[in-house]
Amino acid sequence: MGSKRHVMTWQTRFYQYALLVRLHRPVGIFLLLWPTLWALWFAAQGVPHWLNLAVFAGGVVLMRSAGCAINDYADRDFDPQVTRTQERPVAAGKVRPREAIAIFVILSLCAFGLVWLLNLPTIKLSVGGALLAALYPFTKRYTYLPQIFLGAAFGWAVPMAYAAETGSVPPTAWLLFVVTVLWATVYDTQYAMVDRREDLRIGVKSTAILFGDLDRMIIGILQLMVILGLYAVGMQTGRGVFYVTGLAVATGLGLYQQYLIKDRNEARCFQAFINNAWFGAAVFVGLAADYLWLPATVVTSH
């Protein structure tokens, strides 16, 4: 009986660890995965190396999970004061802060171990990605732009993917990086709109607070910039009708998100945030289909 209680205790502990890294809410994995896949497909002209694909897919899961752990450590004093986050494991006292730090370190080291399977330029770039992932959760204390830091952390996979496939990071890669930062600012502002009233009360900063009554308009402008940026990347790489069709679907999803946030209803703002996983998928499906059926349109001088 005693050993059974011990097993159940460890089962409960690992369940709390799973909650800590948000395995029950995989939308964050997809939001990080899609721009990574965009970059791999663009860099490899539609045929990424299997090892790069496997390493980056694993790295996405590991680093998103690590990011959640360090985020909950950084927000351990804020989360108990916010209705939506007060049951998170660290906030609820079910995981100790030092455990969250340990999980962050372990997962980051696992991700770094995967990167060692790739080339030297990618390994060097990965250091910047790890620093951004560790820095982002603390930025909401000092700046109203934590969403941009999140975008940089998520978008850093883009130059890494190009480096893995080509050994270099061309201007097109940096344009795609900027697009990813803008897209993250869009969806994380929608996410921050959910907690805006409580964040104002406890002193947490965000673009949702910074934009104020202009939030919907600024999000719309950023969405337009994302679509135009993706279109520019596509034209620079010779993409065709399937890719443009994917962008058209993504544009429709962006308009739907505007509809969801029109009244700034918290539940619908969260739905708009979730909808971005489909936005990223639409772009990728169009991109993959374009390379599959229209390979001859690739600009070989790129």
C-alpha positions as CSV (number, residue, x, y, z in Angstrom):
1,M,0.0,0.0,0.0
2,G,2.8,2.4,0.9
3,S,4.6,1.8,-2.5
4,K,1.3,2.4,-4.3
5,R,0.9,5.8,-2.6
6,H,4.5,6.6,-3.6
7,V,3.7,5.7,-7.2
8,M,0.6,7.8,-7.2
9,T,2.6,10.7,-5.7
10,W,5.0,10.6,-8.6
11,Q,2.1,10.3,-11.0
12,T,0.6,13.4,-9.6
13,R,3.9,15.2,-9.7
14,F,4.6,14.4,-13.3
15,Y,1.0,15.3,-14.1
16,Q,1.7,18.8,-12.6
17,Y,4.9,19.0,-14.6
18,A,2.8,18.3,-17.8
19,L,0.4,21.0,-16.8
20,L,3.4,23.4,-16.1
21,V,4.7,22.9,-19.7
22,R,1.1,23.2,-21.1
23,L,1.1,19.8,-22.8
24,H,-2.7,19.9,-22.4
25,R,-2.8,23.1,-24.5
26,P,-0.8,22.5,-27.7
27,V,-1.8,25.7,-29.5
28,G,1.6,27.2,-28.5
29,I,3.4,24.4,-30.1
30,F,1.6,25.0,-33.4
31,L,2.3,28.8,-33.2
32,L,6.0,28.0,-32.9
33,L,5.9,25.1,-35.4
34,W,4.3,26.9,-38.4
35,P,6.9,29.6,-39.0
36,T,9.6,27.0,-38.4
37,L,8.1,24.9,-41.1
38,W,7.7,27.9,-43.4
39,A,11.4,28.6,-43.0
40,L,12.5,25.0,-43.6
41,W,10.4,24.8,-46.8
42,F,11.5,28.1,-48.2
43,A,15.2,27.4,-47.3
44,A,15.1,23.9,-48.8
45,Q,12.9,24.8,-51.8
46,G,10.3,22.4,-50.6
47,V,12.4,19.4,-49.7
48,P,13.9,19.9,-46.2
49,H,16.4,17.3,-45.0
50,W,14.8,14.7,-42.8
51,L,17.3,15.3,-40.0
52,N,16.6,19.0,-39.9
53,L,12.9,18.4,-40.0
54,A,13.1,15.9,-37.1
55,V,15.4,18.1,-35.0
56,F,13.3,21.3,-35.4
57,A,10.1,19.5,-34.7
58,G,11.5,18.1,-31.5
59,G,13.1,21.4,-30.7
60,V,9.8,23.2,-31.1
61,V,8.1,21.0,-28.5
62,L,11.1,21.2,-26.1
63,M,11.6,24.9,-26.3
64,R,7.9,25.8,-26.1
65,S,7.7,23.6,-23.0
66,A,10.8,25.2,-21.5
67,G,9.4,28.6,-22.2
68,C,6.2,27.8,-20.3
69,A,8.2,26.6,-17.3
70,I,10.3,29.8,-17.1
71,N,7.3,31.9,-17.8
72,D,5.4,30.5,-14.8
73,Y,8.5,31.0,-12.6
74,A,8.7,34.6,-13.7
75,D,5.0,35.2,-13.1
76,R,4.8,33.3,-9.8
77,D,3.8,36.5,-8.0
78,F,1.4,37.7,-10.7
79,D,-0.5,34.5,-11.7
80,P,-2.2,34.0,-8.3
81,Q,-3.8,37.4,-8.8
82,V,-5.3,36.7,-12.2
83,T,-8.4,34.5,-12.5
84,R,-7.3,32.7,-15.7
85,T,-3.9,31.8,-14.3
86,Q,-4.3,31.3,-10.6
87,E,-4.6,27.5,-10.9
88,R,-1.3,27.1,-12.8
89,P,1.0,24.7,-10.9
90,V,3.5,27.2,-9.6
91,A,0.8,29.8,-8.8
92,A,-1.2,27.1,-7.0
93,G,1.8,25.8,-5.0
94,K,1.7,22.4,-6.7
95,V,5.2,22.9,-8.3
96,R,7.9,24.7,-6.5
97,P,9.6,27.7,-8.3
98,R,13.0,25.9,-8.2
99,E,11.4,22.9,-9.9
100,A,10.2,25.1,-12.7
101,I,13.7,26.5,-13.1
102,A,15.1,22.9,-13.2
103,I,12.6,21.8,-15.8
104,F,13.4,24.9,-17.9
105,V,17.2,24.0,-17.7
106,I,16.6,20.3,-18.5
107,L,14.4,20.9,-21.5
108,S,16.7,23.7,-22.8
109,L,19.7,21.3,-22.6
110,C,17.7,18.6,-24.4
111,A,16.9,21.0,-27.2
112,F,20.5,22.2,-27.3
113,G,21.6,18.5,-27.5
114,L,19.4,18.1,-30.6
115,V,20.9,21.2,-32.2
116,W,24.4,19.6,-31.9
117,L,23.2,17.2,-34.6
118,L,23.2,20.1,-37.0
119,N,25.9,22.3,-38.5
120,L,28.0,24.9,-36.7
121,P,26.1,28.1,-37.9
122,T,22.9,26.6,-36.5
123,I,24.6,25.7,-33.2
124,K,25.9,29.3,-32.9
125,L,22.4,30.8,-33.6
126,S,20.8,28.5,-31.0
127,V,22.5,30.4,-28.2
128,G,20.6,33.5,-29.2
129,G,17.4,31.6,-29.2
130,A,17.9,30.2,-25.7
131,L,18.7,33.7,-24.4
132,L,15.5,35.1,-25.9
133,A,13.4,32.3,-24.4
134,A,14.9,33.0,-21.0
135,L,14.5,36.8,-21.3
136,Y,11.0,37.1,-22.6
137,P,9.0,36.2,-19.5
138,F,10.6,39.0,-17.5
139,T,10.1,41.8,-20.1
140,K,6.4,42.4,-19.0
141,R,7.8,44.0,-15.8
142,Y,9.8,46.7,-17.6
143,T,8.2,47.3,-21.1
144,Y,4.9,47.4,-22.7
145,L,6.3,45.3,-25.6
146,P,6.7,41.8,-24.3
147,Q,4.8,40.5,-27.3
148,I,7.7,41.7,-29.5
149,F,10.2,39.8,-27.4
150,L,8.0,36.7,-27.6
151,G,7.9,37.1,-31.4
152,A,11.7,37.3,-31.5
153,A,12.0,34.2,-29.3
154,F,9.5,32.3,-31.5
155,G,10.9,33.7,-34.8
156,W,14.5,32.8,-34.0
157,A,13.8,29.4,-35.4
158,V,13.6,31.0,-38.8
159,P,17.2,32.0,-39.2
160,M,18.2,28.8,-37.5
161,A,16.2,26.8,-40.1
162,Y,17.9,28.6,-43.0
163,A,21.3,28.1,-41.4
164,A,20.6,24.4,-41.0
165,E,19.5,24.0,-44.6
166,T,21.9,26.3,-46.4
167,G,24.7,27.2,-44.0
168,S,23.8,30.9,-44.2
169,V,21.0,33.4,-43.4
170,P,20.0,35.4,-46.5
171,P,18.0,38.6,-46.5
172,T,14.8,36.6,-47.2
173,A,15.2,34.8,-44.0
174,W,15.4,38.0,-42.0
175,L,12.3,39.3,-43.8
176,L,10.5,36.1,-42.7
177,F,11.8,36.6,-39.2
178,V,10.3,40.1,-39.1
179,V,7.0,38.7,-40.4
180,T,7.0,36.1,-37.6
181,V,7.7,38.8,-35.0
182,L,4.7,40.8,-36.3
183,W,2.5,37.8,-36.4
184,A,3.4,36.9,-32.8
185,T,2.6,40.5,-31.8
186,V,-0.9,40.0,-33.3
187,Y,-1.8,36.8,-31.6
188,D,-0.2,37.6,-28.3
189,T,-1.9,41.0,-28.2
190,Q,-5.2,39.2,-28.7
191,Y,-4.2,36.9,-25.8
192,A,-3.3,39.8,-23.6
193,M,-6.7,41.4,-24.3
194,V,-8.2,38.5,-22.3
195,D,-6.4,39.6,-19.1
196,R,-6.1,43.4,-19.7
197,R,-8.4,44.5,-16.9
198,E,-6.5,42.4,-14.3
199,D,-3.1,43.2,-15.7
200,L,-3.9,46.9,-15.3
201,R,-4.8,46.2,-11.7
202,I,-1.6,44.2,-10.8
203,G,0.9,46.2,-12.9
204,V,1.7,43.8,-15.7
205,K,2.5,45.5,-19.0
206,S,1.5,44.4,-22.5
207,T,0.8,45.7,-26.0
208,A,-2.9,45.3,-25.3
209,I,-2.5,48.0,-22.6
210,L,-0.2,50.1,-24.7
211,F,-2.5,50.1,-27.7
212,G,-5.6,50.9,-25.6
213,D,-8.7,51.8,-27.7
214,L,-6.6,51.5,-30.8
215,D,-6.0,47.8,-30.3
216,R,-8.2,46.5,-33.0
217,M,-6.9,49.0,-35.6
218,I,-3.3,48.3,-34.8
219,I,-3.9,44.6,-34.8
220,G,-5.5,45.0,-38.3
221,I,-2.5,47.0,-39.6
222,L,-0.1,44.3,-38.2
223,Q,-2.2,41.5,-39.8
224,L,-2.0,43.4,-43.2
225,M,1.8,43.7,-42.8
226,V,2.1,40.0,-42.0
227,I,0.2,39.1,-45.2
228,L,2.2,41.5,-47.3
229,G,5.4,40.3,-45.8
230,L,4.6,36.7,-46.5
231,Y,3.6,37.7,-50.1
232,A,6.9,39.4,-50.6
233,V,8.8,36.3,-49.3
234,G,6.8,34.2,-51.7
235,M,7.5,36.5,-54.7
236,Q,11.2,36.5,-53.8
237,T,11.3,32.8,-53.9
238,G,9.1,32.3,-57.0
239,R,6.0,31.0,-55.4
240,G,2.8,30.6,-57.3
241,V,-1.0,30.1,-57.2
242,F,-1.1,27.6,-54.4
243,Y,0.9,29.8,-52.1
244,V,-1.2,32.8,-52.9
245,T,-4.3,30.8,-52.3
246,G,-3.0,29.8,-48.8
247,L,-2.4,33.5,-48.1
248,A,-5.9,34.3,-49.3
249,V,-7.3,31.7,-46.8
250,A,-5.1,33.2,-44.1
251,T,-6.4,36.7,-44.9
252,G,-9.9,35.4,-44.4
253,L,-9.0,34.0,-41.0
254,G,-7.4,37.3,-40.1
255,L,-10.7,39.1,-40.9
256,Y,-12.6,36.5,-38.8
257,Q,-10.3,37.3,-35.9
258,Q,-11.2,41.0,-36.3
259,Y,-14.8,40.0,-36.0
260,L,-14.1,38.0,-32.9
261,I,-12.4,40.9,-31.1
262,K,-14.8,43.6,-32.3
263,D,-16.5,43.9,-28.9
264,R,-13.3,43.0,-26.9
265,N,-15.1,40.2,-25.2
266,E,-12.5,38.2,-23.3
267,A,-13.7,34.8,-24.4
268,R,-13.8,35.8,-28.0
269,C,-10.4,37.4,-27.8
270,F,-9.1,34.1,-26.6
271,Q,-10.9,32.4,-29.6
272,A,-9.1,34.8,-31.9
273,F,-5.8,33.9,-30.4
274,I,-6.5,30.2,-30.8
275,N,-7.6,30.8,-34.5
276,N,-4.0,31.8,-35.3
277,A,-3.0,28.1,-35.3
278,W,-5.2,27.8,-38.4
279,F,-3.8,31.0,-39.9
280,G,-0.3,29.5,-39.7
281,A,-1.5,26.1,-41.1
282,A,-3.2,27.8,-44.1
283,V,0.1,29.5,-45.0
284,F,2.0,26.3,-44.7
285,V,-0.4,24.1,-46.6
286,G,-0.4,26.6,-49.5
287,L,3.4,26.8,-49.4
288,A,3.9,23.0,-49.3
289,A,1.4,22.5,-52.1
290,D,3.1,25.1,-54.2
291,Y,6.5,23.5,-53.9
292,L,4.9,20.0,-54.5
293,W,3.0,20.9,-57.7
294,L,4.9,24.0,-59.0
295,P,8.5,23.3,-58.4
296,A,9.6,24.8,-61.7
297,T,8.6,28.2,-60.5
298,V,11.4,28.4,-57.9
299,V,13.9,31.2,-58.5
300,T,17.2,29.3,-58.7
301,S,19.3,32.4,-58.1
302,H,17.8,32.9,-54.6
